[in-house]
Amino acid sequence: MAFARGPLDSLPPGLTDKHLRDIGLSRQQIYLYRSREARRAPTRF
């Protein structure tokens, strides 16, 4: 199940996996949250 503009977009960056599990996200949603967070992070040189 993919969210176009859903609950994952409303979460602040930097949450730990434990926090994400505590609020009821599935493993797939946690993976999507992490991948979204990685895309938003600036590239370091």
N, C-alpha and C positions, 0 to 999 in steps of 0.2 A: 504494500500500500504506500503510495507516494503522495506527499503533500506538496501542492504547488505553492501556496502561501498559507501555511498552517501553523500548528503548534510549535514546530521546530524553529520557525522564523521569529517567534516571539520570545524565545529563550535567550538570556544574556550569554555572551561568550565566557569561557573559562570554567564551566561547571564540570565537576568530576563525574566519573562513571557512577559512583555511589549516589550522588545527588540525582543523577538522571534516572537511575533505577528506583530511587525513593519516590520520585514523582510519577512513576508508573510507565516509563518508556520501555519499549521492547528492545531487544538487542539490535534489531534492524534499525530502529529509530535512533539509537545511540550511535550506530555506525554512520547514519546519515548526518547526525549532528556533528560528529567529528570531521567528516569529509567537508561539510559546509564551513566549519571553523578553519580547516586547513586552507580552503580556497580564499578565505577572507584575510588570512595572515599575509603580511607583506613578505616578499622574498628577501632573504638576508644574503649579503655578499661578504 
